[in-house]
Amino acid sequence: MVEDHEEENMLNICRYVDEKFQEYRHQLIKQPESTVMVLAALSIAEELFELRQQLSESEKNETVMMKRVNSKIEQLLEDIRG
């Protein structure tokens, strides 16, 4: 059984893929449909790849920041304890 939110997500994904296809279809009028589909798929894959890289960088930055915060808290606690 498919949950309502899963169906909604799938419809949103379908609309997004169709938008990309239409975007490329208008730009590449003389190209075969299969070429347009491949280019749209590559464009979506590139977006996904870039977003994953950004997320990875954000997670690394967050880890570094949390280590600094923890270090400062530990230092503050040591100072309080005397």
N, C-alpha and C positions, 0 to 999 in steps of 0.2 A: 504494500500500500504506500502510495506517495503522499507525503505530508504537504499541507497547503503551502508552507514556506518553500519547500523544495520545488514545487510546481511553479511558484512565482519566480524563484531564482532562475529556473530553466527558461521561462519565458523571457526574462530580462536578458539572459545570455543570448538567446535566439535573436532578440531584437538588436542587440549590440553587434552580433556577427552579421546580421542582415544590413545594418547601417554601414559597416565597414565594406561589405560586398558592394553595396550601392555606391558608396564613395569611390571605390576603385572602378566600378562599372562606368561611371560618368567620366572618369579620367581616361579610361582605356577602351573607348568605344569600339575600336577595330580589333581588339584582342579577343581570342576565344574565351568563352565563359570559364573554362578550366584554368586558364592562365590567371584570370581575374580572381577566381576562388583561391588559388595558391598564393597569390600576392596578398590578398586580404588575410589569409591564415598566417602568413609570415609576419605581417604587420601586427596582428594580435599577439603572436608569439614574442615578437620583439618588445611590445609593451609589457607583457608579463615578465620577461627576462629583466627589463630595466627596473620594474617595480620590485622584483625580488632582490635585485642588487641594492636598491635604495633601502629596503627593509633590513637587509643584512647589515648595511652601514649604520642604520639607525640603532639596531640591536647592539652593535659593537660600541657605538657612542654611549648608549645607555649603560652598558656594562662598565665602561671606563668611568662614567659619571658616578655610578653606584659605588664603585670601589673607592673613589675619592671621598664621597659622602661618608661611607663607613669608616674610612681612615680618620676623617675629621671628627666623627662622633667618638671613636675610640680614643683619640687624642684628648678631646674635651673631657671624657669620663676619667681619663688618667689625671688630667689637671685638677678635676674636682676632688678626686680621691687624695690628691696631694702627693 
